[in-house]
Amino acid sequence: MHIYIQSAGVQGKGYHWQHCELPSAPDNQIPPIDIENWHRGLCEEDAIFALSAGYSQDGWSVEFRNLRLKGISDFRGREIILTIIFSQLASEKEVRALALAYLDLELQSEVSNVSGKIKYRGRYCPELCDAYRGTADGNYQYDFNAAKQWAENAIAQYSPMLQNTAPNHKWEGQINPSDDKALECLKHQIKTYSLQNKKGLSILWAQVYANTKLAADSVLTYTREKSSYLQSPTPHDEEKSPVQQLALKLYEEAKKHKSIPAQHFRNQRFVIIGALTLVLISIIIALCTGEKKEEGPVEPHLTQPAPTPPTPKGLASPIIDTPNGGYSTKGAPLGQGKSKNPSSGSGSSPIEQQTPATPNTVVKPNKIGNQALVKKTPTETELPGTHPYPERFIP
């Protein structure tokens, strides 16, 4: 077992790491980088809950941060605190045993003179406190053998309580130290379920702040309000008991309520962008279609005359001039006749007819309704005082 401690002397000296690999003599070696990072994950103000544990350097370790050294103060009268790490433990069961021992440590408290409420100061362990000795030069010494003996006794006491059930959830919570029911629930979790995070941080209990996004088996923080906790499922969630199913349902509901606003605005943004895209595409299609209609060639079109009267106002039934000089209302071969008006000048406009012999000759109506063959020049568009129909060219 390796033990690391950090504390201050009675003259304010210290707060550097001391290390001991029993039965060797102490040295000033610092903890491995992973354990040091877990230590920094806790705050200097953490005292009520201040524990981290995990697997690193081919072994398990657990840290108790900011234990109170009852009755030991520096030259300014400030109570000295102690941080201790038990490293190179044999199994995760030893970690859980020490975590249970930590929860059973005395939680020092006092009643506030202002509010009258209980004020918690931190945890106190007599054996670990008595291992501290101030020196005449203002520094300190620590009895690593006494600390090792306490840890071995705690492991022997709590290990028989531990089961080895593989968990299918991550335990997250906020604990009020005066809530005995919540504390018993936390202890039950530690006793029942083994630590599955074989690499890295497994337990993080903090007073001020704890990053719940860490892949740890147990994460909790301190609260003055009512205790609350969630059991978030792990990826390997198979058969669940009714209690686990209820916890999973509550967890999913909590996640849903937290994510609704962001999801709502995200969906609303996508809908608006999609609608604007559709409108833009519609406008582009409409413009392309309109350009094709305006620029495309006008195809020849023949209008068949109505076989029977009445004739719509402003139009006259075409009369085909036959080779015999007579008139016929039936269809004749193209190019063998010319349009004539059988009426005596009713003012209506006749249907235009064109022969292949004179491709630029069209029939233009005049004001009195008579027809005349007019040679249209290339620059001419319409005759004054008339309302011509569109020209029709017969190929």
PAKEPA-761102 format. One record per residue (C-alpha): chain; residue in one letter; x, y, z; residue number from 1. Coordinates in nm, 3 decimals, padded with zeros to 5 digits. Example, Ala and Ser with C-alpha at 12.3 -4.5 7.8 and 13.67 -1.06 7.14 Angstrom:
<pts>
[pt 'A', 'a', [01.230, -00.450, 00.780], 1]
[pt 'A', 's', [01.367, -00.106, 00.714], 2]
</pts>
This chain:
<pts>
[pt 'A', 'm', [00.000, 00.000, 00.000], 1]
[pt 'A', 'h', [00.122, 00.348, -00.094], 2]
[pt 'A', 'i', [00.011, 00.650, 00.113], 3]
[pt 'A', 'y', [00.028, 01.017, 00.010], 4]
[pt 'A', 'i', [-00.052, 01.301, 00.252], 5]
[pt 'A', 'q', [-00.076, 01.679, 00.216], 6]
[pt 'A', 's', [-00.107, 01.917, 00.508], 7]
[pt 'A', 'a', [00.037, 02.231, 00.665], 8]
[pt 'A', 'g', [00.263, 02.279, 00.964], 9]
[pt 'A', 'v', [00.186, 02.478, 01.275], 10]
[pt 'A', 'q', [00.377, 02.776, 01.131], 11]
[pt 'A', 'g', [00.204, 02.758, 00.794], 12]
[pt 'A', 'k', [00.481, 02.555, 00.633], 13]
[pt 'A', 'g', [00.403, 02.252, 00.421], 14]
[pt 'A', 'y', [00.114, 02.178, 00.191], 15]
[pt 'A', 'h', [00.349, 01.972, -00.023], 16]
[pt 'A', 'w', [00.301, 01.603, -00.087], 17]
[pt 'A', 'q', [00.467, 01.343, 00.133], 18]
[pt 'A', 'h', [00.476, 00.981, 00.017], 19]
[pt 'A', 'c', [00.550, 00.654, 00.188], 20]
[pt 'A', 'e', [00.569, 00.300, 00.051], 21]
[pt 'A', 'l', [00.576, 00.107, 00.375], 22]
[pt 'A', 'p', [00.802, -00.009, 00.526], 23]
[pt 'A', 's', [01.023, 00.244, 00.344], 24]
[pt 'A', 'a', [01.093, 00.591, 00.482], 25]
[pt 'A', 'p', [00.877, 00.884, 00.370], 26]
[pt 'A', 'd', [00.980, 01.096, 00.072], 27]
[pt 'A', 'n', [00.844, 01.393, -00.120], 28]
[pt 'A', 'q', [00.722, 01.202, -00.425], 29]
[pt 'A', 'i', [00.400, 01.336, -00.576], 30]
[pt 'A', 'p', [00.109, 01.109, -00.677], 31]
[pt 'A', 'p', [00.079, 00.977, -01.034], 32]
[pt 'A', 'i', [-00.064, 01.224, -01.283], 33]
[pt 'A', 'd', [-00.409, 01.060, -01.297], 34]
[pt 'A', 'i', [-00.450, 01.066, -00.919], 35]
[pt 'A', 'e', [-00.325, 01.424, -00.908], 36]
[pt 'A', 'n', [-00.590, 01.523, -01.165], 37]
[pt 'A', 'w', [-00.863, 01.354, -00.959], 38]
[pt 'A', 'h', [-00.737, 01.550, -00.657], 39]
[pt 'A', 'r', [-00.770, 01.876, -00.852], 40]
[pt 'A', 'g', [-01.124, 01.777, -00.948], 41]
[pt 'A', 'l', [-01.218, 01.851, -00.589], 42]
[pt 'A', 'c', [-01.221, 02.205, -00.447], 43]
[pt 'A', 'e', [-01.033, 02.347, -00.149], 44]
[pt 'A', 'e', [-01.369, 02.415, 00.015], 45]
[pt 'A', 'd', [-01.485, 02.052, -00.016], 46]
[pt 'A', 'a', [-01.507, 01.898, 00.331], 47]
[pt 'A', 'i', [-01.851, 01.745, 00.392], 48]
[pt 'A', 'f', [-01.822, 01.534, 00.075], 49]
[pt 'A', 'a', [-01.464, 01.523, -00.057], 50]
[pt 'A', 'l', [-01.376, 01.181, -00.195], 51]
[pt 'A', 's', [-01.241, 01.056, -00.527], 52]
[pt 'A', 'a', [-01.147, 00.703, -00.629], 53]
[pt 'A', 'g', [-01.051, 00.512, -00.939], 54]
[pt 'A', 'y', [-00.806, 00.284, -01.116], 55]
[pt 'A', 's', [-00.465, 00.405, -01.229], 56]
[pt 'A', 'q', [-00.108, 00.276, -01.258], 57]
[pt 'A', 'd', [-00.219, -00.088, -01.238], 58]
[pt 'A', 'g', [-00.392, -00.033, -00.904], 59]
[pt 'A', 'w', [-00.689, 00.122, -00.724], 60]
[pt 'A', 's', [-00.669, 00.433, -00.509], 61]
[pt 'A', 'v', [-00.901, 00.642, -00.292], 62]
[pt 'A', 'e', [-00.856, 00.997, -00.159], 63]
[pt 'A', 'f', [-01.007, 01.166, 00.146], 64]
[pt 'A', 'r', [-00.963, 01.539, 00.106], 65]
[pt 'A', 'n', [-00.972, 01.805, 00.379], 66]
[pt 'A', 'l', [-01.015, 01.594, 00.692], 67]
[pt 'A', 'r', [-01.027, 01.803, 01.009], 68]
[pt 'A', 'l', [-00.737, 01.777, 01.256], 69]
[pt 'A', 'k', [-00.941, 01.840, 01.567], 70]
[pt 'A', 'g', [-00.760, 02.052, 01.827], 71]
[pt 'A', 'i', [-00.460, 02.120, 01.600], 72]
[pt 'A', 's', [-00.424, 02.479, 01.483], 73]
[pt 'A', 'd', [-00.157, 02.689, 01.318], 74]
[pt 'A', 'f', [00.007, 02.997, 01.475], 75]
[pt 'A', 'r', [-00.290, 03.210, 01.362], 76]
[pt 'A', 'g', [-00.540, 02.986, 01.536], 77]
[pt 'A', 'r', [-00.672, 02.830, 01.216], 78]
[pt 'A', 'e', [-00.761, 02.461, 01.229], 79]
[pt 'A', 'i', [-00.531, 02.251, 01.013], 80]
[pt 'A', 'i', [-00.672, 02.008, 00.759], 81]
[pt 'A', 'l', [-00.534, 01.685, 00.612], 82]
[pt 'A', 't', [-00.562, 01.518, 00.270], 83]
[pt 'A', 'i', [-00.470, 01.150, 00.247], 84]
[pt 'A', 'i', [-00.454, 00.906, -00.046], 85]
[pt 'A', 'f', [-00.443, 00.527, -00.013], 86]
[pt 'A', 's', [-00.295, 00.395, -00.337], 87]
[pt 'A', 'q', [-00.200, 00.063, -00.497], 88]
[pt 'A', 'l', [-00.500, -00.114, -00.344], 89]
[pt 'A', 'a', [-00.559, -00.474, -00.448], 90]
[pt 'A', 's', [-00.922, -00.453, -00.572], 91]
[pt 'A', 'e', [-01.224, -00.233, -00.619], 92]
[pt 'A', 'k', [-01.376, -00.395, -00.309], 93]
[pt 'A', 'e', [-01.109, -00.228, -00.096], 94]
[pt 'A', 'v', [-01.208, 00.106, -00.251], 95]
[pt 'A', 'r', [-01.573, 00.053, -00.169], 96]
[pt 'A', 'a', [-01.487, -00.054, 00.187], 97]
[pt 'A', 'l', [-01.290, 00.267, 00.244], 98]
[pt 'A', 'a', [-01.576, 00.470, 00.089], 99]
[pt 'A', 'l', [-01.819, 00.320, 00.341], 100]
[pt 'A', 'a', [-01.574, 00.397, 00.621], 101]
[pt 'A', 'y', [-01.554, 00.758, 00.498], 102]
[pt 'A', 'l', [-01.932, 00.801, 00.516], 103]
[pt 'A', 'd', [-01.926, 00.676, 00.876], 104]
[pt 'A', 'l', [-01.664, 00.930, 00.985], 105]
[pt 'A', 'e', [-01.782, 01.191, 01.232], 106]
[pt 'A', 'l', [-01.927, 01.495, 01.053], 107]
[pt 'A', 'q', [-01.836, 01.797, 01.261], 108]
[pt 'A', 's', [-02.103, 02.062, 01.286], 109]
[pt 'A', 'e', [-02.204, 02.365, 01.488], 110]
[pt 'A', 'v', [-02.511, 02.580, 01.526], 111]
[pt 'A', 's', [-02.486, 02.921, 01.360], 112]
[pt 'A', 'n', [-02.529, 03.215, 01.597], 113]
[pt 'A', 'v', [-02.689, 03.419, 01.318], 114]
[pt 'A', 's', [-02.936, 03.184, 01.150], 115]
[pt 'A', 'g', [-02.966, 02.917, 01.417], 116]
[pt 'A', 'k', [-02.913, 02.649, 01.150], 117]
[pt 'A', 'i', [-02.665, 02.365, 01.159], 118]
[pt 'A', 'k', [-02.335, 02.446, 00.992], 119]
[pt 'A', 'y', [-02.123, 02.150, 00.881], 120]
[pt 'A', 'r', [-01.747, 02.192, 00.906], 121]
[pt 'A', 'g', [-01.608, 01.863, 00.775], 122]
[pt 'A', 'r', [-01.524, 01.504, 00.862], 123]
[pt 'A', 'y', [-01.302, 01.392, 01.145], 124]
[pt 'A', 'c', [-01.115, 01.060, 01.197], 125]
[pt 'A', 'p', [-00.941, 01.025, 01.538], 126]
[pt 'A', 'e', [-00.682, 00.769, 01.419], 127]
[pt 'A', 'l', [-00.579, 00.971, 01.113], 128]
[pt 'A', 'c', [-00.576, 01.289, 01.320], 129]
[pt 'A', 'd', [-00.355, 01.142, 01.594], 130]
[pt 'A', 'a', [-00.097, 01.037, 01.333], 131]
[pt 'A', 'y', [-00.016, 01.408, 01.280], 132]
[pt 'A', 'r', [00.259, 01.572, 01.488], 133]
[pt 'A', 'g', [00.375, 01.934, 01.473], 134]
[pt 'A', 't', [00.750, 01.991, 01.495], 135]
[pt 'A', 'a', [00.951, 02.254, 01.678], 136]
[pt 'A', 'd', [01.058, 02.420, 01.355], 137]
[pt 'A', 'g', [00.695, 02.485, 01.261], 138]
[pt 'A', 'n', [00.664, 02.192, 01.018], 139]
[pt 'A', 'y', [00.504, 01.852, 01.084], 140]
[pt 'A', 'q', [00.561, 01.478, 01.079], 141]
[pt 'A', 'y', [00.311, 01.201, 01.001], 142]
[pt 'A', 'd', [00.290, 00.841, 01.120], 143]
[pt 'A', 'f', [00.228, 00.645, 00.799], 144]
[pt 'A', 'n', [00.216, 00.312, 00.986], 145]
[pt 'A', 'a', [-00.080, 00.432, 01.195], 146]
[pt 'A', 'a', [-00.261, 00.545, 00.877], 147]
[pt 'A', 'k', [-00.196, 00.209, 00.710], 148]
[pt 'A', 'q', [-00.326, 00.024, 01.016], 149]
[pt 'A', 'w', [-00.648, 00.225, 01.013], 150]
[pt 'A', 'a', [-00.705, 00.155, 00.641], 151]
[pt 'A', 'e', [-00.645, -00.219, 00.681], 152]
[pt 'A', 'n', [-00.888, -00.233, 00.975], 153]
[pt 'A', 'a', [-01.155, -00.044, 00.777], 154]
[pt 'A', 'i', [-01.116, -00.279, 00.479], 155]
[pt 'A', 'a', [-01.149, -00.582, 00.707], 156]
[pt 'A', 'q', [-01.458, -00.435, 00.875], 157]
[pt 'A', 'y', [-01.659, -00.335, 00.566], 158]
[pt 'A', 's', [-01.552, -00.591, 00.304], 159]
[pt 'A', 'p', [-01.786, -00.869, 00.433], 160]
[pt 'A', 'm', [-02.084, -00.635, 00.366], 161]
[pt 'A', 'l', [-02.001, -00.601, -00.003], 162]
[pt 'A', 'q', [-02.176, -00.782, -00.285], 163]
[pt 'A', 'n', [-02.044, -00.811, -00.637], 164]
[pt 'A', 't', [-02.350, -00.725, -00.851], 165]
[pt 'A', 'a', [-02.270, -00.569, -01.187], 166]
[pt 'A', 'p', [-02.462, -00.240, -01.209], 167]
[pt 'A', 'n', [-02.669, -00.135, -01.509], 168]
[pt 'A', 'h', [-02.683, 00.230, -01.410], 169]
[pt 'A', 'k', [-02.477, 00.527, -01.301], 170]
[pt 'A', 'w', [-02.568, 00.678, -00.964], 171]
[pt 'A', 'e', [-02.598, 01.059, -00.950], 172]
[pt 'A', 'g', [-02.733, 01.259, -00.662], 173]
[pt 'A', 'q', [-02.743, 01.559, -00.432], 174]
[pt 'A', 'i', [-02.727, 01.462, -00.066], 175]
[pt 'A', 'n', [-02.824, 01.657, 00.242], 176]
[pt 'A', 'p', [-02.603, 01.523, 00.526], 177]
[pt 'A', 's', [-02.895, 01.539, 00.768], 178]
[pt 'A', 'd', [-03.105, 01.313, 00.541], 179]
[pt 'A', 'd', [-03.045, 00.969, 00.693], 180]
[pt 'A', 'k', [-03.264, 00.797, 00.436], 181]
[pt 'A', 'a', [-03.061, 00.935, 00.145], 182]
[pt 'A', 'l', [-02.735, 00.836, 00.313], 183]
[pt 'A', 'e', [-02.860, 00.481, 00.366], 184]
[pt 'A', 'c', [-02.959, 00.465, 00.001], 185]
[pt 'A', 'l', [-02.607, 00.573, -00.098], 186]
[pt 'A', 'k', [-02.451, 00.311, 00.130], 187]
[pt 'A', 'h', [-02.677, 00.047, -00.020], 188]
[pt 'A', 'q', [-02.550, 00.136, -00.366], 189]
[pt 'A', 'i', [-02.189, 00.098, -00.254], 190]
[pt 'A', 'k', [-02.252, -00.231, -00.077], 191]
[pt 'A', 't', [-02.448, -00.387, -00.363], 192]
[pt 'A', 'y', [-02.285, -00.281, -00.690], 193]
[pt 'A', 's', [-01.924, -00.323, -00.793], 194]
[pt 'A', 'l', [-01.725, -00.053, -00.970], 195]
[pt 'A', 'q', [-01.736, -00.117, -01.344], 196]
[pt 'A', 'n', [-01.516, 00.166, -01.464], 197]
[pt 'A', 'k', [-01.194, -00.034, -01.467], 198]
[pt 'A', 'k', [-00.989, 00.253, -01.610], 199]
[pt 'A', 'g', [-01.001, 00.605, -01.474], 200]
[pt 'A', 'l', [-01.223, 00.776, -01.219], 201]
[pt 'A', 's', [-01.499, 00.568, -01.058], 202]
[pt 'A', 'i', [-01.625, 00.776, -00.763], 203]
[pt 'A', 'l', [-01.648, 01.154, -00.726], 204]
[pt 'A', 'w', [-01.818, 01.298, -00.419], 205]
[pt 'A', 'a', [-01.788, 01.675, -00.389], 206]
[pt 'A', 'q', [-01.934, 01.948, -00.174], 207]
[pt 'A', 'v', [-01.913, 02.241, -00.416], 208]
[pt 'A', 'y', [-01.907, 02.102, -00.770], 209]
[pt 'A', 'a', [-01.886, 01.770, -00.952], 210]
[pt 'A', 'n', [-01.879, 01.718, -01.326], 211]
[pt 'A', 't', [-02.168, 01.478, -01.391], 212]
[pt 'A', 'k', [-02.051, 01.417, -01.749], 213]
[pt 'A', 'l', [-01.758, 01.213, -01.625], 214]
[pt 'A', 'a', [-01.781, 00.841, -01.688], 215]
[pt 'A', 'a', [-01.784, 00.753, -01.318], 216]
[pt 'A', 'd', [-01.998, 00.493, -01.142], 217]
[pt 'A', 's', [-02.103, 00.732, -00.863], 218]
[pt 'A', 'v', [-02.118, 01.113, -00.867], 219]
[pt 'A', 'l', [-02.279, 01.324, -00.594], 220]
[pt 'A', 't', [-02.270, 01.670, -00.445], 221]
[pt 'A', 'y', [-02.383, 01.834, -00.122], 222]
[pt 'A', 't', [-02.710, 02.023, -00.091], 223]
[pt 'A', 'r', [-02.888, 02.212, 00.186], 224]
[pt 'A', 'e', [-03.223, 02.129, 00.029], 225]
[pt 'A', 'k', [-03.404, 01.797, -00.006], 226]
[pt 'A', 's', [-03.188, 01.510, -00.128], 227]
[pt 'A', 's', [-03.241, 01.386, -00.481], 228]
[pt 'A', 'y', [-03.076, 01.129, -00.703], 229]
[pt 'A', 'l', [-03.104, 00.966, -01.043], 230]
[pt 'A', 'q', [-02.998, 00.628, -01.174], 231]
[pt 'A', 's', [-02.883, 00.690, -01.531], 232]
[pt 'A', 'p', [-02.865, 00.371, -01.744], 233]
[pt 'A', 't', [-02.543, 00.228, -01.877], 234]
[pt 'A', 'p', [-02.507, 00.112, -02.242], 235]
[pt 'A', 'h', [-02.531, -00.254, -02.136], 236]
[pt 'A', 'd', [-02.882, -00.227, -01.991], 237]
[pt 'A', 'e', [-03.059, -00.563, -02.019], 238]
[pt 'A', 'e', [-03.314, -00.697, -01.772], 239]
[pt 'A', 'k', [-03.441, -00.441, -01.523], 240]
[pt 'A', 's', [-03.631, -00.481, -01.202], 241]
[pt 'A', 'p', [-03.948, -00.272, -01.148], 242]
[pt 'A', 'v', [-03.751, -00.031, -00.930], 243]
[pt 'A', 'q', [-03.484, 00.009, -01.197], 244]
[pt 'A', 'q', [-03.749, 00.062, -01.466], 245]
[pt 'A', 'l', [-03.909, 00.338, -01.259], 246]
[pt 'A', 'a', [-03.570, 00.503, -01.202], 247]
[pt 'A', 'l', [-03.496, 00.484, -01.575], 248]
[pt 'A', 'k', [-03.832, 00.641, -01.659], 249]
[pt 'A', 'l', [-03.775, 00.929, -01.416], 250]
[pt 'A', 'y', [-03.428, 00.983, -01.560], 251]
[pt 'A', 'e', [-03.557, 00.997, -01.918], 252]
[pt 'A', 'e', [-03.832, 01.243, -01.816], 253]
[pt 'A', 'a', [-03.577, 01.465, -01.646], 254]
[pt 'A', 'k', [-03.352, 01.463, -01.953], 255]
[pt 'A', 'k', [-03.648, 01.537, -02.179], 256]
[pt 'A', 'h', [-03.757, 01.842, -01.981], 257]
[pt 'A', 'k', [-03.405, 01.978, -01.981], 258]
[pt 'A', 's', [-03.362, 01.939, -02.356], 259]
[pt 'A', 'i', [-03.703, 02.058, -02.479], 260]
[pt 'A', 'p', [-03.621, 02.430, -02.520], 261]
[pt 'A', 'a', [-03.302, 02.374, -02.720], 262]
[pt 'A', 'q', [-03.465, 02.105, -02.931], 263]
[pt 'A', 'h', [-03.771, 02.323, -02.992], 264]
[pt 'A', 'f', [-03.564, 02.616, -03.120], 265]
[pt 'A', 'r', [-03.349, 02.385, -03.328], 266]
[pt 'A', 'n', [-03.654, 02.233, -03.497], 267]
[pt 'A', 'q', [-03.809, 02.575, -03.549], 268]
[pt 'A', 'r', [-03.492, 02.696, -03.720], 269]
[pt 'A', 'f', [-03.491, 02.394, -03.953], 270]
[pt 'A', 'v', [-03.857, 02.453, -04.046], 271]
[pt 'A', 'i', [-03.794, 02.818, -04.131], 272]
[pt 'A', 'i', [-03.486, 02.736, -04.341], 273]
[pt 'A', 'g', [-03.676, 02.460, -04.522], 274]
[pt 'A', 'a', [-03.971, 02.689, -04.599], 275]
[pt 'A', 'l', [-03.746, 02.963, -04.735], 276]
[pt 'A', 't', [-03.565, 02.708, -04.951], 277]
[pt 'A', 'l', [-03.892, 02.582, -05.100], 278]
[pt 'A', 'v', [-04.007, 02.938, -05.175], 279]
[pt 'A', 'l', [-03.676, 03.017, -05.346], 280]
[pt 'A', 'i', [-03.696, 02.700, -05.558], 281]
[pt 'A', 's', [-04.055, 02.785, -05.660], 282]
[pt 'A', 'i', [-03.952, 03.135, -05.770], 283]
[pt 'A', 'i', [-03.661, 03.001, -05.973], 284]
[pt 'A', 'i', [-03.885, 02.745, -06.146], 285]
[pt 'A', 'a', [-04.146, 03.013, -06.221], 286]
[pt 'A', 'l', [-03.884, 03.246, -06.371], 287]
[pt 'A', 'c', [-03.733, 02.971, -06.584], 288]
[pt 'A', 't', [-04.077, 02.868, -06.711], 289]
[pt 'A', 'g', [-04.171, 03.228, -06.797], 290]
[pt 'A', 'e', [-03.850, 03.284, -06.994], 291]
[pt 'A', 'k', [-03.911, 02.975, -07.201], 292]
[pt 'A', 'k', [-04.262, 03.090, -07.290], 293]
[pt 'A', 'e', [-04.145, 03.439, -07.395], 294]
[pt 'A', 'e', [-03.839, 03.331, -07.593], 295]
[pt 'A', 'g', [-03.981, 03.019, -07.759], 296]
[pt 'A', 'p', [-04.097, 03.030, -08.129], 297]
[pt 'A', 'v', [-04.465, 03.072, -08.209], 298]
[pt 'A', 'e', [-04.589, 02.750, -08.364], 299]
[pt 'A', 'p', [-04.834, 02.760, -08.658], 300]
[pt 'A', 'h', [-05.195, 02.724, -08.557], 301]
[pt 'A', 'l', [-05.507, 02.684, -08.769], 302]
[pt 'A', 't', [-05.848, 02.761, -08.630], 303]
[pt 'A', 'q', [-06.134, 02.554, -08.767], 304]
[pt 'A', 'p', [-06.447, 02.758, -08.839], 305]
[pt 'A', 'a', [-06.765, 02.700, -08.646], 306]
[pt 'A', 'p', [-06.999, 02.490, -08.865], 307]
[pt 'A', 't', [-07.318, 02.663, -08.762], 308]
[pt 'A', 'p', [-07.427, 03.013, -08.659], 309]
[pt 'A', 'p', [-07.452, 03.217, -08.446], 310]
[pt 'A', 't', [-07.116, 03.376, -08.503], 311]
[pt 'A', 'p', [-06.952, 03.540, -08.204], 312]
[pt 'A', 'k', [-06.949, 03.917, -08.207], 313]
[pt 'A', 'g', [-06.650, 04.058, -08.392], 314]
[pt 'A', 'l', [-06.588, 03.732, -08.595], 315]
[pt 'A', 'a', [-06.722, 03.602, -08.926], 316]
[pt 'A', 's', [-06.731, 03.245, -09.060], 317]
[pt 'A', 'p', [-06.459, 03.197, -09.325], 318]
[pt 'A', 'i', [-06.578, 03.152, -09.684], 319]
[pt 'A', 'i', [-06.349, 02.949, -09.907], 320]
[pt 'A', 'd', [-06.324, 03.056, -10.271], 321]
[pt 'A', 't', [-06.343, 02.738, -10.480], 322]
[pt 'A', 'p', [-06.177, 02.698, -10.821], 323]
[pt 'A', 'n', [-06.523, 02.724, -10.987], 324]
[pt 'A', 'g', [-06.565, 03.077, -10.853], 325]
[pt 'A', 'g', [-06.832, 02.980, -10.600], 326]
[pt 'A', 'y', [-06.825, 02.990, -10.223], 327]
[pt 'A', 's', [-06.825, 02.693, -09.989], 328]
[pt 'A', 't', [-06.832, 02.670, -09.613], 329]
[pt 'A', 'k', [-06.671, 02.329, -09.616], 330]
[pt 'A', 'g', [-06.301, 02.281, -09.587], 331]
[pt 'A', 'a', [-06.089, 02.313, -09.899], 332]
[pt 'A', 'p', [-05.728, 02.217, -09.970], 333]
[pt 'A', 'l', [-05.477, 02.464, -09.833], 334]
[pt 'A', 'g', [-05.357, 02.726, -10.080], 335]
[pt 'A', 'q', [-05.659, 02.702, -10.319], 336]
[pt 'A', 'g', [-05.872, 02.987, -10.196], 337]
[pt 'A', 'k', [-05.890, 03.324, -10.027], 338]
[pt 'A', 's', [-06.097, 03.452, -09.741], 339]
[pt 'A', 'k', [-06.409, 03.650, -09.830], 340]
[pt 'A', 'n', [-06.675, 03.820, -09.626], 341]
[pt 'A', 'p', [-07.027, 03.715, -09.727], 342]
[pt 'A', 's', [-07.188, 03.989, -09.518], 343]
[pt 'A', 's', [-07.250, 04.339, -09.652], 344]
[pt 'A', 'g', [-07.039, 04.520, -09.393], 345]
[pt 'A', 's', [-07.163, 04.447, -09.045], 346]
[pt 'A', 'g', [-06.839, 04.582, -08.890], 347]
[pt 'A', 's', [-06.724, 04.242, -08.765], 348]
[pt 'A', 's', [-06.361, 04.128, -08.813], 349]
[pt 'A', 'p', [-06.310, 03.824, -09.041], 350]
[pt 'A', 'i', [-06.075, 03.535, -08.975], 351]
[pt 'A', 'e', [-05.743, 03.587, -09.146], 352]
[pt 'A', 'q', [-05.634, 03.334, -09.413], 353]
[pt 'A', 'q', [-05.298, 03.320, -09.588], 354]
[pt 'A', 't', [-05.179, 03.140, -09.902], 355]
[pt 'A', 'p', [-04.836, 02.988, -09.960], 356]
[pt 'A', 'a', [-04.791, 03.199, -10.275], 357]
[pt 'A', 't', [-04.775, 03.521, -10.076], 358]
[pt 'A', 'p', [-04.623, 03.443, -09.732], 359]
[pt 'A', 'n', [-04.608, 03.810, -09.634], 360]
[pt 'A', 't', [-04.961, 03.891, -09.749], 361]
[pt 'A', 'v', [-05.227, 03.898, -09.482], 362]
[pt 'A', 'v', [-05.588, 04.003, -09.471], 363]
[pt 'A', 'k', [-05.639, 04.323, -09.277], 364]
[pt 'A', 'p', [-05.981, 04.447, -09.170], 365]
[pt 'A', 'n', [-06.081, 04.807, -09.227], 366]
[pt 'A', 'k', [-06.324, 05.023, -09.040], 367]
[pt 'A', 'i', [-06.623, 04.935, -09.259], 368]
[pt 'A', 'g', [-06.561, 04.563, -09.250], 369]
[pt 'A', 'n', [-06.431, 04.514, -09.607], 370]
[pt 'A', 'q', [-06.125, 04.300, -09.668], 371]
[pt 'A', 'a', [-05.818, 04.406, -09.858], 372]
[pt 'A', 'l', [-05.489, 04.240, -09.933], 373]
[pt 'A', 'v', [-05.215, 04.437, -09.767], 374]
[pt 'A', 'k', [-04.847, 04.381, -09.827], 375]
[pt 'A', 'k', [-04.684, 04.398, -09.485], 376]
[pt 'A', 't', [-04.335, 04.529, -09.468], 377]
[pt 'A', 'p', [-04.083, 04.381, -09.226], 378]
[pt 'A', 't', [-04.098, 04.692, -09.001], 379]
[pt 'A', 'e', [-04.477, 04.722, -08.998], 380]
[pt 'A', 't', [-04.658, 04.600, -08.690], 381]
[pt 'A', 'e', [-05.017, 04.727, -08.724], 382]
[pt 'A', 'l', [-05.234, 04.965, -08.922], 383]
[pt 'A', 'p', [-05.370, 05.277, -08.760], 384]
[pt 'A', 'g', [-05.726, 05.245, -08.645], 385]
[pt 'A', 't', [-05.735, 04.868, -08.668], 386]
[pt 'A', 'h', [-05.715, 04.582, -08.419], 387]
[pt 'A', 'p', [-05.537, 04.306, -08.608], 388]
[pt 'A', 'y', [-05.523, 03.947, -08.497], 389]
[pt 'A', 'p', [-05.182, 03.775, -08.451], 390]
[pt 'A', 'e', [-05.028, 03.664, -08.778], 391]
[pt 'A', 'r', [-05.038, 03.297, -08.861], 392]
[pt 'A', 'f', [-04.785, 03.144, -09.090], 393]
[pt 'A', 'i', [-04.856, 02.815, -09.266], 394]
[pt 'A', 'p', [-04.541, 02.617, -09.339], 395]
</pts>
